């Protein structure tokens, strides 16, 4: 755990009032070739649920294709904006801009995106935020482009200065090799207003290719509650790492010095692709929107328990299950595929 002074900038919590959500639609090239019929139902369901509560910005390689898919659905059309933007992949959490509040006014930070540490092509994804801004997606909200590599899925904010992240991701050598942990503490303070960085040293999900993004493992549900992936009675390296993470979470303290309320989420039974490769299915990858939580499910026995746990963490929000079996084919889920914006960002 590291501490630095507070700043005049704040990274809002996900449960704060939102103006809308960015989704990037898949195209039948690259990794999603041949998989569109399996992944698009999840994105349609997400668009419908979000549009009924707030704005949706859809970054589309083929606008006409996406519009046709959403016809004759329950989508609230007036809340959906289609913008023609090329992309490599769909993971808006990591290539979309991160919104902060500076003295209460929203600003967008366009961090560098290098394909999760140079693992995948990212030439178009790294330009999505700027291209969307040029198309007027953000209603003139100021945007700053930065050289720091930082993915939205690697950080989690309580809105009051506490920031969760994992050392496995932020300290990986292919992201910011010139920066030490102390350097990153300072950057997270300067850019996001983090007064405390809670570094998670353990925990990973088998099949994950992000170097342990925190949004696959541990999430703030409010300033006092952490929902996290629990190993249960599983055995093996993955389970051991999750138990070590759980022990560290028990040691964490809130800004007022109290232990966090911990809400364990089950580890789904193994979800595999057609070749038998284990996929990183996780219930921690939920998205909080206005009045609801979009909760990933994987058509397995643990779905019901995960939904009950999330309902207990968000008693004032509707829990909307999203079948994420298509999303996870390319190693992501509901939160990975979305980036929310606070009030004032979208027109």
Secondary structure, DSSP 8 states (H G I E B T S, - for coil): -EE----SEE---TTS-EEEEEEE---SSGGGTTTHHHHHHHHHHHHHHHHTTSEEEEEES-HHHHHHHHTTSS--GGGEEEEE---S---HHHHS-EEEEETTEEEEEEEE--HHHHTS--TTGGGHHHHHHHTTTTTT--EEEEEEE--GGG-EE-SSSEEEEEHHHHT-TTT-TT--HHHHHHHHHHHH--SEEEEE-S---TT--SSS-GGGTEEEEETTEEEEE--TT--SHHHHHHHHHHHHHHH-B-TTS-B-EEEEE-----EE-TT--EE---TT--EEETTEEEEEE-SSTTHHHHHHHHHHH-TTSEEEEEE-TTGGGGT--TTTTEEEEETTS--
